[in-house]
Amino acid sequence: MQVALSRAVLGSALGWDACAAVAVEDAGFAAKLAELVAQAQPEYAALAEAAAARQEKLLRRKKEKPRKK
């Protein structure tokens, strides 16, 4: 998901001076982050829905096929 924010705004949101990019690998965290962005900027609602769908799919797959120990 790409969000049009300045380096200062993104960095401030993360507690840093400036930040140009952020990568989120955890699907649950990414879905929640996308949801929060969509609440602030409704034009990202479709991306938030897509992230939530990916998270649901991963949870469903994990439930169907548990990891072997």
GUDREN-349031 format. One record per residue (C-alpha): residue number from 1; x, y, z; chain. Coordinates in steps of 0.05 Angstrom, whole numbers, plus 5000, padded with zeros to 4 digits. Each point is the difference from the previous one (the first is absolute). Last residue first. Layout:
REM residues N
vexvex	x	y	z	marpa
NUM	X	Y	Z	A
...
REM end
This chain:
REM residues 69
vexvex	x	y	z	marpa
69	5128	4413	5305	A
68	4953	5002	4940	A
67	4965	5065	4985	A
66	4924	4997	5000	A
65	4964	4991	4934	A
64	4927	5022	5001	A
63	5010	5052	5055	A
62	5061	5030	4967	A
61	4964	5002	4933	A
60	4940	5037	5032	A
59	5047	5049	5036	A
58	5037	5014	4935	A
57	4935	5011	4962	A
56	4973	5046	5055	A
55	5065	5042	4998	A
54	4997	5005	4924	A
53	4927	5023	5004	A
52	5018	5052	5052	A
51	5055	5027	4954	A
50	4951	5003	4942	A
49	4949	5037	5042	A
48	5054	5050	5022	A
47	5020	5011	4928	A
46	4928	5014	4981	A
45	4993	5049	5057	A
44	5062	5040	4979	A
43	4959	5059	4972	A
42	4970	5006	5070	A
41	5062	5035	5028	A
40	5001	5000	5077	A
39	4957	4938	5007	A
38	5035	4969	4940	A
37	5068	5009	5033	A
36	4974	4966	5063	A
35	4973	4941	4960	A
34	5066	4995	4961	A
33	5038	4997	5066	A
32	4953	4946	5026	A
31	5009	4958	4937	A
30	5075	5009	5000	A
29	5004	4979	5073	A
28	4960	4938	4985	A
27	5040	4984	4938	A
26	5068	5007	5035	A
25	5051	5021	4947	A
24	4994	5075	5007	A
23	5050	5040	4959	A
22	5008	5075	5013	A
21	5025	5054	4953	A
20	5028	5070	4999	A
19	5007	5013	5074	A
18	5015	5064	5038	A
17	5012	5024	5071	A
16	4976	4934	5031	A
15	4941	4981	5045	A
14	4965	4958	4947	A
13	4945	5051	4986	A
12	5053	5055	5000	A
11	5041	4963	4948	A
10	4940	4993	4954	A
9	4982	5073	5008	A
8	5072	5024	4990	A
7	5013	4956	4939	A
6	4937	5027	4969	A
5	4939	4956	4991	A
4	4968	4972	4938	A
3	4983	4929	5021	A
2	5023	4940	4960	A
1	4973	4932	5018	A
REM end
